[in-house]
Amino acid sequence: MTYTFKTAKPIVLIIAMAFGFIANCTSAKAADLKTLTVAGGCFWCVESDFERVPGVIEAVSGFTGGTVSNPTYKQVTSGGTGHYEAVQISYDPDKISADQLLHLFFRSIDPTDAGGQFCDRGESYRTAVFFEGADQKQAAERAKSEARSDLGRKIVTPVLAAQRFYPADAYHQDYYKSGAVILTRFGPRSKAEAYKRYRSACGRDQRVKQLWGKDAPFIGGHS
């Protein structure tokens, strides 16, 4: 069968409209996503934990809370920039709420430690919640209060207004699941294997389990 231009044109328009509808739906859905930025020590670990949570679309490792623009990993971990290693979590509020994410966050860290987290010491490894808007601030304060009540101890994790978030370079993104081979003190290993060894040696899961017991949400998922 031979199609004339007049015959084909409506078909092309219908296809274009369909693609436009899909694109608009995708854009609208992306616009509906929300973000929550938290600092919980090693950002590889926080990213690994929260990308497993249903309703979380993506977790990006980076830096926030400091005074230097576009800081490097070396600058931040050397100290003096004021930045925290942080993770910006993008989530679908129809599937999970800020309250639920913050409940998980406090139980995935040691919120009683003001000097860093686990084996990582220094200002860049401190914990914090960076809120966007009054609702998220209230959710963070509620989660902090619940953590204090559950532990019966002072919670030192501050609730701070969000500042500019700087994503870390590509080397640090998805580190926990990367098959790229790097040289470690154990010899050549994939990043994923190096991450597992680091997490175990750093004592993160051991300390979280000691603090939170059965309420620790991510224990046992990194073997």
N, C-alpha and C positions, 0 to 999 in steps of 0.2 A: 504494500500500500504506500502511496506517495503522499506525504503531508505537504500542504502548501504553507507559506509563511503565516497566512491568516489562521490556518488550523493549528499550527505549532505555537503561535504566540500565546493563546490562552493557557496552554499547557505549561509553557515557560513561566508565565505569570503565577500560576498556581504553585509550581515548585518553588519559585522565589518567595512567595508569600508563606509557604510552609517553613522554609528555612528561616525566614524572618521571624515567624512565630516562635520557632524553637530557640532562636538566638535571643529573642526578647524574654522568653521564659527563663533561659539560662542566666541572663543579665539580672532579671528580677530576683531569681533565687540567690545569686551571688550577693545582691544588695541586701538580702534578708539575713545574711550571715553576720555574726557578731564576733568580736575578738576579746580575749582576756589575756593580759600579760602578767606572768608570774616569774619570780626568781627563786630557784630551789637548789642552789649549788650547781654542780656540773650540768650544763644545758643539754648535753647528749642524753643524760638520764631522764630529765624532765620531758624532753621530746619523745624519747622512747616510751615512757609511761603513758603519755596523753594521746599519742597517735593510736593507741590500742583502745581508746574509749569510744563506744558507739555515739555518734552525733558529732564527734570532732572530725573536721574536714582536713585540717593540716596543723602541724605544730612547727614553728620556725625558730631555730636557735639564733640568738643575737645578743645585743647589749642595750641597756637603757639605764636612766637615772644619773648619768654623769655629766661632765662639763666639756668633753672633747667631742667635736664633730667627726663622724665616720671613723671611730676608733678601730684599731686592729686588735686581734686576739692577744698579741704579745703586749700591746700597750695596756689593755685591760687587766690581764693577769699579772702584769708587773706591778700594778697598783698606781694610785695617784690620779686616775681619771675620774674616780667616783662611780664608775659604771658597775652594774651588776651583770653577771651572766644571766640572761633571761630567755624565756620562751614565749612567743606570741601564739596563742591558741586561737584558731578560727573554728567556730562551731555553729551548728544549726540549732537555734533556740527552740525549734519545734520538736527537737529530739533530746536535747539536754539543756539544762539551765545553768546560769552562772552559779547559783547556790550549790548545785550538784558538783560542778567542776571544782569549786572552792573547797567543798567538803573533802573531795578526793585529794586535792592539793595539800591541805594541811596534814593529811594522814599519810602522805608520801614523803614527808620531810621531817627533820627534827626542828620544830619551831621554838625550841627552848635554847638553841645555840646561836649566840650573837656573833661568833667569831668565824663563821664559815659553815660548811656542811661536811661531816664525816672526815675523810682524810684531807679534804681540800680546805685550806685555811686562807684567810685574808678577805679584804673588803669585796672583791669581785664574786665571792662565793656566798655572800650573805643571802638570806631569804627576804622576800617582800612580795606584796601584791600591789600591782599598779592599776588603779581603777579608772574606768571611763564613765563618767556620769554618776548622778546621785544614786541610781538604783544599784549599780555595781559596787559603789562604795558601801552601801548598806548591806549588800550581800557579803562583802568581804568582812565587814565588822561582825556580822552574825556568825560567819564561819570561824572567825578568830575567837569569838566568845565561846562558841561550842567546843572548840579545841581546848580552850583553857578549862572549861568545866569538865570535859572528859578526862583530861590529864591531871587536873588538880594542881597545875603548875603555871608559872608565868610564861606567857607567850611573847617572844621578843620580835616576831615577824611583823614589820610595820605595814600599814595600809597607806599607800602613797598615791598621789595624783599621777596619772599616766604622763610620761614624757616621751620624747621622740624615741622610737625603736629603730635600732640599726641592725639589720640582718648580718650575721656573721658570713664569712666567705664560704664558697661552695664546699671547701674541704670539710667543714664542720656540719653541714646539713646531712641528715639521714646517716650519720656516722655509724649508728648502732646496727644498721642493716646493710651497710655497704660491703660489696665484695672486693673493693679495691685493696690491693696488697701494699702494706707499708712495712717499714723496718722497725721492729720493736726490740726490747731487751731480751725477748724470747726468740728472736729471729724474725724472718718474714712471716707476717700474719695478715689476714684480711682485717679490715677495720672492724667488722662485726665480731670477729674472734678477739681482737685486741680490746674492744669495748667490754665484752663479757669478762675478760680477765681483770680489766681495770675496775669494773663495778664490784666484782667479788672481793678484790684486794682492798678496795677503799672502805668496805664495811657498811655500805649504804643500806642494803637490805637487812643486814643483821641488826643495825641500830633502829631502823624503822620498825622492825618486828618486835624489838625489845620495848619500844615506846608504845606502839599501837596494838600489838598482838593481832587478833583475828580481824581487827578493823583496818589493818594495813591493806590497801586495795591492790597493790601491784607485786606483792611478794610471790615468788615462785614462777614468774613468767619470763625469766631471763636465763634459764639454763640452756 
